Structures are given as C-alpha cells and as structure tokens.
C-alpha cells in the first residue's frame, strides 16, 4: 500500500486550497491582467483576490434582455383578479346551461338583493355595440364588445347611464318605445357601464353572458368572472330503464351506493340522474351543473361538459335533459349517454361552475334498502302524465277506486287493467306491449274516488309508432272534439322500444283543456287543429311551470282552430273578450342616467292576454307623444315625471293586447 508523506509543501498546498474555497466564487478563477481586462473588471478581480466582497450584477445588454424576459414570464403567470360586475358580494340565482323549458339559459344570473340601480363595471376595454329596449326577455340590454373579441351582454338593466339620452332621442324620433341604438361609445376597464334593474322577465337581478359571435355563447365562468357558490351539487334521484321497464331510485338509496334496475342481469340499460346545484343556504333557486363524468371501474365511459352553447341548437336540450311532469321542482334529469351494464361498479363525478365536486360510487341491484317512491308529478290531476320523456299512466289510482279498461277498434279488450298491472306508475308503452291492438284507455271514478272532488269519465287516445319514425299524421276524437296532428322532425329513439303519443281531456273550475303527452317532446314542427263544436274560441297553450295560459300568436279563425309549435303543449279554447285594464296611478321612482328620478307608475291588469311589445302601448298628452316603459314583472306602465303634464291635467293611454283587443283610457296626473 502506498503511503502519503506529509511534507511542508503538502501542508501549504492544502491550506491554499482551503483558503480558496472560503473566498468568493470568482477568487483565483483567473489571473488579474491589467493589460487584457477593462479597468472595472481588473479592479473587481484584485478585490476578489484580496477577499473583498464585489457586486457581480451583469449590466450588459444580454442581462437586460434576460431581466425583461423574466418580467414578461412573471406577468404571464400572474393570476388575473376575477371580474366582479358590481365590485361587491353577490350570489348566483341561475347558472349557465340551466333548463328553461325549450332552451338552455345562456348566462349567469346574479341577485341584486331585490334592489335596482347597482352600478355595473366594464370587464375590459371595449365599446358599446348595441342597446336594446323591450318589456320582455332581456328588457333593457347592453351589448359590450371587449378588446378580447368577446361580446358581453348585460340584461334587465334599469338605466344605461349617460347613454340613456341616445335611447330617448331614438324613441322620440321614431315614436316607438321599443328601440335599438348602436352608440359605438368606448369605455375603459373598470368604468361604470350600466345599472342593474328588473326590466324584462324577473325580479331585480343581473343576467350576464359572454358571446363569441352571433351563435356561440360560452360559460361566463371561463371569462374569469367571480361568483359565490360554496355548495357542491346534489343528486335527487336516478331512473334506469330497458325498453319500457322503468325503475326509480331515491337519493337515500343512492347515498348508500345502490341504484335499482328493473331487469335482472340485463345489458344495454339506460340511466338518467336528477341533479341540482345550489349557490348558498337557504337552498333556493336550484341550478344546473358544468360537468358529469362516469367511470365503470377505471374506464371512463361518459364525460359531458357544458362550456359552449349555440343558439341555433338550443332545442338539443331535450337530448340531455329529459322532461318529467314535476319540472318545476329541484333539479333536472340528465341522460347519461353511455353503455350501462348491471354487474359492474360505477363512479360518478359532478362538478358545478365554481369547481365544487360531488363523487358517488354505486352499483345496480334489483332492490335497494331505504328506497322510496319519487315524486313524478306536481300539479297533474289526470292519471296520464310524462316522466323521463315518455307518457306514463298512474295505476296507483286503482287503490282509490278508479277503473281502467283497454279498448281497441272492435271494442273492449280488457275490462279491468287494475287486475293486470301493479298499482303504481308505469310506462304507457308497457300497457301497449301487453295489448298491441289497443287504441284507447277509458278511466272513470266517482267524486270521492277521483282525488279532486269531481267525478271523471274520460278516454286516453293513443298513437303507437316505431323507433325510426320521424313524422306522424294522427286524427282522433275526445268526446265530440276532433283533434288532428301533423308532426315532423321527431327525434330518433335511442332504444328499440315502441313509442306512444297520448292525449286526454282535463277539467278545471274555469275551463276545459286537452293534454298532449309526452311533454317536452321537441320537434321540427307540430301542427295541431282542434274542432270543438261547443267552443270555437282562440287556442291558448299552458306554460307547464308558470301554469299561465298564453295565446298562439298565429292561428286561423273559424270553427276549426289550428296552430303550430315545435313542442307538444296543453291546449285550451279560451273566450276572453276583455282588454287589459288600468289600476290606480301612484308616484314612485325610476333610474335615468344612473340616478333615481320620480316616475308615475300605473298597474296593468289582465287575465290571459298581455301585450306583445312595448310599442302596443301609446301615451299622449294632447297630440304630444310620450315615451313609456312597460315592466312585465310587475305589470306596470312607467312614465318619467319630467315628460308628463302638470298635476290635474290628463293623458290618454291606448293599449292593444295579444288577442287584438284595443282599449283607451284617460288618466289624470295625480299630485305628488
């Protein structure tokens, strides 16, 4: 083995190495040469060799570019503050993509705590492209195009601030209350753009949406909007079916990981889940969700994200959200478009627009502990109703004494369906499966058995069609009322089950009407004609959630009334000869140019027929035309005090309603 001999030279070399290690990093890195180094470098070199600390910051152009690059990268990675339209706390009352019957909700709704006049700030630099004024829909709406290229829509406004003068000039120039103005006025980010209100439909709130173009609208949460939502989505039920075998599961059973299947160990199951999201407690205004993802074990089999909508494809809502009669209760039925097998374990993840996530693991079983019956109707009084986009019949009424019989072209096929089927709601097509030649179901009950204190003796008329049939021409009768339907653009079904259309009569204290099922079936065109020898009055359709009647704006006249729509609706012949009337005027306020000013408010009262547009109201003081604002909720005519004559003088108000009724009223201006 070689031995190291420690000599004086060895010791000195080691000491020098140690000293070098303790000096700054540049020490002894190079020889200090006064001839080859500039004065500053030579001075720093000598200082380093003497153990003096030196500032080695590089002030060359390369270092400056490097610093600039680092600054740009830091700015790019900086988290941009979220846009708050008010600069104050506000919670959501409606979400993007929410179910609005025949369409999706195209934006977010913020509560303004039942107040009007909250200033709304510009989300970015941009220009006001358009202002629209209407008593319906978006009410007063501002279309603001930002530098990003997106168009921001602010709806239900009370005032456009300084731009109100442009609107007023357009109204008086055209003598129209509903106008469109294109200002092109520029605003900087953070400027006050407009003021919240309650014009159009709804109580005081702000509707905000972001559009990419005239057709595409995106989830505003993707535009860095701030909103408060701390509650994760909730599951309110599940439905599983194969052909016409259908089973429902309550949330208590789902919570324990169990969903009922109506068929044992069968493949090709269909699944829909009822989901709602709330933004706060108390839990009001259930909203939609952004994402639903499902796995079979570790395999992702379904992923649906709602970040972009097209106005041209809004009717696709019924491919995703399946109509059920209790449509105005919490949540929507989301169809899970995936291949479902029974003998597997599934995981579902549901995310709202704030990023809150609910995760559930479950499997399918023939029975679930703690399962209970789900509410499938809310206001329905006949045994015929719609659930999961299919007609249903409620044989639970058999327990109350209601009788059902099946009738074909040649007479009675089955006298007592209560002896054939379980006493619970079942798919109407399942009854047709059992009796293929059936065309009618007759049901009857005494006043004590019907459930609403009235005796009933009615028919359900049926039309059976196949999976790929997309058009129907059907003529039938209910009593002495003839009904004809020409239907085109029926969606192609996703399974092999037969399909059924159904129609029956219903009776209320004030009127009789005809129910068409399945509700929510959206079509290319539905032409329906009603020939009622006892009542040839105009046709009205029923709003399923509002329970209000609305006249078909276009229909023929005469004994046979015909109208068109893109969805099956309940219909009534309604004789309404009365025009809207006015209530007592009173002084309150309105917001003009962003400030509260005195206004005269006059209630507008009607039962069925409202006005079609703000231009159907004309106000004059003598021959002088006066602009008027109409609030559809509440129903009030609003007049700016400065435009009115003095107290004690008269104005005339002329009104034309949707049914064509005209009325004229003289109002004396009250004292303040």
Protein Blocks (a to p, Z undefined) as FASTA:
>chain_A
ZZddddfklmmmmmmmmmmmmmcfkgokbccdfklpcfklmmmmmmmmnopacdfbdfbf
klmmmmmmmmmmmmmmpccddddfkopacddfbdehiaehjaccfbdcddehhpghiacd
dfbdcddfbdcddfehjlpadddddfkopacddehiabehjmlmmmmmmmmmnopabdcd
dekpacdehiafbdcdfehjddddddddddfblmbccdfklnopacddfbdcddfbdcdd
ehjaccdddfklmmnopacdfbghiahiacdddddddfbdcdehiaddfbdcddehjbcf
bdcddfbccfklmmmmmmmmccdfklmbgcddddddddddfkbcdddddddfkopacddd
ddddfbdehiacddfbfklcbfbdceehiacddfklmmnopacddddfkbcfblblmlmp
ccddddfklmmmmmmmbcbdcddddfklnonopacddddddddddfklcbdcddddehja
ccddddehiacdfbfbdcdddddddddfkbccdddddehiacfbdcdddddfkbccdcdd
ddfklopacddfbdcedjbdcdddfbdcdddddddfbccdddddddddddeehiacdddd
dddddfklccfbfklpccdehjaccdddddfbdcdddddfklpccehiacddddddfkop
acddddddddZZ
